[in-house]
Amino acid sequence: MSDTPVSLASLMTPSKTVTLDFPGYKDLQVDLCYLGRDELLNLRKKCVSTKFNKKTHQPEEALNEEKFLTEYCKAVIKGWTGFKYSYLEELLLVDISNLDPDDVLPFTQDNAETLMKNSNGFDTWVSETGSDLENFTGRK
């Protein structure tokens, strides 16, 4: 055993991606990336602008929520498999009448963002699951 103390900073990893089952949907798995606090703060910084308030004579930060959602989706949702079109009908209002309900929706960043913007269930699951460290440590 070495006498040199271990630096906690040297043990940290900024992110980790795991494949998780989406509850209630057979064979639907989503690749989510856990972002450490620094990574989340950096993501937020990219989406904040500072504007001068003429009334208070102070600078104010404004979060661009649209940009944040786009950046968050890119950083956290890395892919999915088994996402049948029929599942979409339970997550948001869609018309899949011209599609085979058992075919799968391909993963694209645009599809991920559209789901996050329009499906409370998907957005809530990604946000809660993606921020729960236990899902990424294998300690459950």
C-alpha positions as a Markdown table, in Angstrom:
| # | Residue | x | y | z |
|---|---|---|---|---|
| 1 | Met | 0.0 | 0.0 | 0.0 |
| 2 | Ser | 1.3 | 3.4 | -1.0 |
| 3 | Asp | 1.8 | 6.3 | 1.5 |
| 4 | Thr | 0.6 | 8.8 | -1.1 |
| 5 | Pro | -3.0 | 9.8 | -0.5 |
| 6 | Val | -5.4 | 9.1 | -3.3 |
| 7 | Ser | -6.9 | 12.2 | -4.8 |
| 8 | Leu | -10.7 | 12.0 | -5.1 |
| 9 | Ala | -10.6 | 14.3 | -8.1 |
| 10 | Ser | -8.5 | 11.7 | -10.0 |
| 11 | Leu | -11.2 | 9.1 | -9.3 |
| 12 | Met | -14.1 | 11.1 | -10.7 |
| 13 | Thr | -15.6 | 10.6 | -14.1 |
| 14 | Pro | -17.6 | 13.4 | -15.8 |
| 15 | Ser | -20.3 | 11.1 | -17.2 |
| 16 | Lys | -21.4 | 7.5 | -17.7 |
| 17 | Thr | -23.9 | 6.0 | -20.1 |
| 18 | Val | -26.0 | 3.0 | -19.3 |
| 19 | Thr | -28.9 | 1.2 | -21.1 |
| 20 | Leu | -32.1 | 1.2 | -19.0 |
| 21 | Asp | -35.5 | -0.4 | -19.5 |
| 22 | Phe | -38.3 | 2.1 | -20.1 |
| 23 | Pro | -41.0 | 1.0 | -17.6 |
| 24 | Gly | -44.2 | -0.5 | -18.9 |
| 25 | Tyr | -43.0 | -1.0 | -22.5 |
| 26 | Lys | -41.7 | -4.4 | -23.6 |
| 27 | Asp | -38.2 | -4.3 | -25.2 |
| 28 | Leu | -38.0 | -0.5 | -25.1 |
| 29 | Gln | -34.5 | 0.4 | -23.8 |
| 30 | Val | -33.0 | 3.9 | -23.6 |
| 31 | Asp | -29.3 | 4.7 | -23.4 |
| 32 | Leu | -29.0 | 7.5 | -20.8 |
| 33 | Cys | -25.9 | 9.4 | -19.8 |
| 34 | Tyr | -25.5 | 10.5 | -16.2 |
| 35 | Leu | -23.9 | 14.0 | -16.1 |
| 36 | Gly | -21.9 | 15.1 | -13.1 |
| 37 | Arg | -22.6 | 18.4 | -11.4 |
| 38 | Asp | -19.8 | 20.2 | -13.4 |
| 39 | Glu | -21.1 | 18.9 | -16.7 |
| 40 | Leu | -24.7 | 20.1 | -15.9 |
| 41 | Leu | -23.4 | 23.5 | -14.9 |
| 42 | Asn | -21.4 | 23.8 | -18.1 |
| 43 | Leu | -24.5 | 22.8 | -20.1 |
| 44 | Arg | -26.5 | 25.5 | -18.3 |
| 45 | Lys | -23.8 | 28.1 | -18.9 |
| 46 | Lys | -24.0 | 27.5 | -22.7 |
| 47 | Cys | -27.7 | 28.3 | -22.6 |
| 48 | Val | -27.6 | 31.5 | -20.4 |
| 49 | Ser | -27.3 | 35.0 | -21.6 |
| 50 | Thr | -26.8 | 38.1 | -19.6 |
| 51 | Lys | -28.9 | 41.1 | -20.3 |
| 52 | Phe | -28.8 | 44.6 | -18.7 |
| 53 | Asn | -32.0 | 45.5 | -16.9 |
| 54 | Lys | -32.6 | 49.2 | -17.4 |
| 55 | Lys | -34.9 | 49.5 | -14.4 |
| 56 | Thr | -32.6 | 47.9 | -11.8 |
| 57 | His | -29.3 | 48.9 | -13.6 |
| 58 | Gln | -28.1 | 45.4 | -13.0 |
| 59 | Pro | -27.2 | 42.5 | -15.3 |
| 60 | Glu | -29.7 | 39.6 | -15.3 |
| 61 | Glu | -29.2 | 36.1 | -16.5 |
| 62 | Ala | -31.8 | 34.6 | -18.8 |
| 63 | Leu | -32.0 | 30.9 | -19.5 |
| 64 | Asn | -32.8 | 30.0 | -23.1 |
| 65 | Glu | -35.1 | 27.0 | -22.3 |
| 66 | Glu | -35.4 | 25.8 | -25.9 |
| 67 | Lys | -31.6 | 25.7 | -26.3 |
| 68 | Phe | -31.2 | 24.1 | -22.9 |
| 69 | Leu | -33.6 | 21.3 | -23.9 |
| 70 | Thr | -31.7 | 20.7 | -27.1 |
| 71 | Glu | -28.4 | 20.6 | -25.3 |
| 72 | Tyr | -29.8 | 18.4 | -22.5 |
| 73 | Cys | -31.2 | 15.9 | -25.0 |
| 74 | Lys | -27.8 | 15.7 | -26.8 |
| 75 | Ala | -26.0 | 15.2 | -23.6 |
| 76 | Val | -28.3 | 12.8 | -21.8 |
| 77 | Ile | -30.2 | 10.7 | -24.4 |
| 78 | Lys | -27.7 | 8.7 | -26.4 |
| 79 | Gly | -30.0 | 6.2 | -28.1 |
| 80 | Trp | -32.9 | 3.7 | -27.8 |
| 81 | Thr | -34.0 | 0.4 | -29.1 |
| 82 | Gly | -37.3 | -1.3 | -29.4 |
| 83 | Phe | -39.3 | 1.9 | -29.5 |
| 84 | Lys | -42.4 | 0.7 | -31.4 |
| 85 | Tyr | -44.7 | 3.2 | -33.1 |
| 86 | Ser | -47.6 | 1.8 | -31.0 |
| 87 | Tyr | -45.8 | 3.1 | -27.8 |
| 88 | Leu | -46.0 | 6.6 | -29.1 |
| 89 | Glu | -49.8 | 6.6 | -28.8 |
| 90 | Glu | -49.5 | 6.2 | -25.1 |
| 91 | Leu | -46.9 | 8.9 | -24.7 |
| 92 | Leu | -48.2 | 11.7 | -26.9 |
| 93 | Leu | -50.9 | 12.5 | -29.5 |
| 94 | Val | -49.8 | 11.0 | -32.8 |
| 95 | Asp | -51.3 | 9.6 | -36.0 |
| 96 | Ile | -49.6 | 6.3 | -36.8 |
| 97 | Ser | -52.5 | 5.0 | -39.0 |
| 98 | Asn | -50.2 | 4.7 | -42.1 |
| 99 | Leu | -47.5 | 2.9 | -40.1 |
| 100 | Asp | -47.1 | -0.7 | -38.9 |
| 101 | Pro | -47.6 | -0.3 | -35.1 |
| 102 | Asp | -44.9 | -3.0 | -34.4 |
| 103 | Asp | -42.2 | -1.2 | -36.5 |
| 104 | Val | -39.7 | 0.8 | -34.5 |
| 105 | Leu | -39.2 | 4.6 | -34.4 |
| 106 | Pro | -35.5 | 5.2 | -35.2 |
| 107 | Phe | -33.4 | 7.1 | -32.7 |
| 108 | Thr | -32.5 | 10.6 | -33.9 |
| 109 | Gln | -31.7 | 13.7 | -31.9 |
| 110 | Asp | -34.7 | 15.3 | -33.4 |
| 111 | Asn | -37.0 | 12.4 | -32.3 |
| 112 | Ala | -35.6 | 12.6 | -28.8 |
| 113 | Glu | -36.1 | 16.3 | -28.6 |
| 114 | Thr | -39.7 | 16.0 | -29.9 |
| 115 | Leu | -40.5 | 13.4 | -27.3 |
| 116 | Met | -39.0 | 15.5 | -24.5 |
| 117 | Lys | -40.9 | 18.6 | -25.6 |
| 118 | Asn | -44.3 | 16.8 | -26.1 |
| 119 | Ser | -44.4 | 13.8 | -23.7 |
| 120 | Asn | -44.6 | 14.6 | -20.0 |
| 121 | Gly | -44.2 | 10.9 | -19.2 |
| 122 | Phe | -41.0 | 10.6 | -21.3 |
| 123 | Asp | -39.6 | 13.9 | -20.1 |
| 124 | Thr | -40.2 | 13.1 | -16.4 |
| 125 | Trp | -38.7 | 9.6 | -16.7 |
| 126 | Val | -35.6 | 10.9 | -18.5 |
| 127 | Ser | -35.1 | 13.7 | -16.0 |
| 128 | Glu | -35.7 | 11.6 | -12.9 |
| 129 | Thr | -33.9 | 8.5 | -14.1 |
| 130 | Gly | -31.0 | 10.4 | -15.5 |
| 131 | Ser | -30.3 | 12.3 | -12.3 |
| 132 | Asp | -30.6 | 9.2 | -10.0 |
| 133 | Leu | -26.9 | 8.2 | -9.4 |
| 134 | Glu | -28.0 | 4.7 | -8.4 |
| 135 | Asn | -29.0 | 3.9 | -12.0 |
| 136 | Phe | -25.4 | 4.4 | -13.1 |
| 137 | Thr | -23.5 | 2.8 | -10.2 |
| 138 | Gly | -24.9 | -0.7 | -10.3 |
| 139 | Arg | -25.6 | -0.4 | -6.6 |
| 140 | Lys | -29.4 | -1.0 | -6.7 |
